[in-house]
């Protein structure tokens, strides 16, 4: 189960809506081994695409080094889908490289509905998990 603070949930949803019609992406870091997402990090979608996202390689290197320096790890890796449900695509699954991370998808296909789901993706296998919003 993903337990996430309401303020971080709100920031992910706001970022997804703001970048629509392009996919938004980012990370929520937390202390190594804690599984607690605490530090929201909005990132740039280098593809600037409504159907695909990719972290900018230089920005990703900077963010991952910063997490290392702070004894953090990516607890949540998030992105949005703009025209489809919040479920990992084949491409999302193939790029999932953090086996301990929660992969969060927020769909912006309906401007009046929040579709926010979390998955574990390990070795190409997708498992949906419950999300508990705290606060």
Secondary structure in CASP SS format (residue, H / E / C, confidence):
PFRMAT SS
TARGET T0000
AUTHOR 0000-0000-0000
METHOD secondary structure of the structure
MODEL  1
X C 1.00
X E 1.00
X E 1.00
X E 1.00
X E 1.00
X H 1.00
X H 1.00
X H 1.00
X H 1.00
X H 1.00
X H 1.00
X H 1.00
X H 1.00
X H 1.00
X H 1.00
X H 1.00
X H 1.00
X H 1.00
X H 1.00
X C 1.00
X C 1.00
X C 1.00
X C 1.00
X C 1.00
X E 1.00
X E 1.00
X E 1.00
X E 1.00
X E 1.00
X E 1.00
X E 1.00
X C 1.00
X C 1.00
X C 1.00
X C 1.00
X C 1.00
X C 1.00
X C 1.00
X E 1.00
X E 1.00
X E 1.00
X E 1.00
X E 1.00
X C 1.00
X E 1.00
X C 1.00
X C 1.00
X C 1.00
X C 1.00
X C 1.00
X C 1.00
X C 1.00
X C 1.00
X C 1.00
X E 1.00
X C 1.00
X H 1.00
X H 1.00
X H 1.00
X H 1.00
X H 1.00
X H 1.00
X H 1.00
X H 1.00
X H 1.00
X H 1.00
X H 1.00
X H 1.00
X H 1.00
X C 1.00
X C 1.00
X E 1.00
X E 1.00
X E 1.00
X E 1.00
X E 1.00
X E 1.00
X E 1.00
X E 1.00
X E 1.00
X E 1.00
X C 1.00
X C 1.00
X C 1.00
X C 1.00
X C 1.00
X C 1.00
X C 1.00
X C 1.00
X H 1.00
X H 1.00
X H 1.00
X H 1.00
X H 1.00
X H 1.00
X C 1.00
X C 1.00
X C 1.00
X C 1.00
X C 1.00
X C 1.00
X E 1.00
X E 1.00
X E 1.00
X E 1.00
X E 1.00
X E 1.00
X C 1.00
X C 1.00
X C 1.00
X C 1.00
X C 1.00
X C 1.00
X C 1.00
X E 1.00
X E 1.00
X E 1.00
X E 1.00
X E 1.00
X E 1.00
X E 1.00
X E 1.00
X C 1.00
X C 1.00
X E 1.00
X E 1.00
X E 1.00
X E 1.00
X E 1.00
X C 1.00
X E 1.00
X E 1.00
X E 1.00
X E 1.00
X C 1.00
END
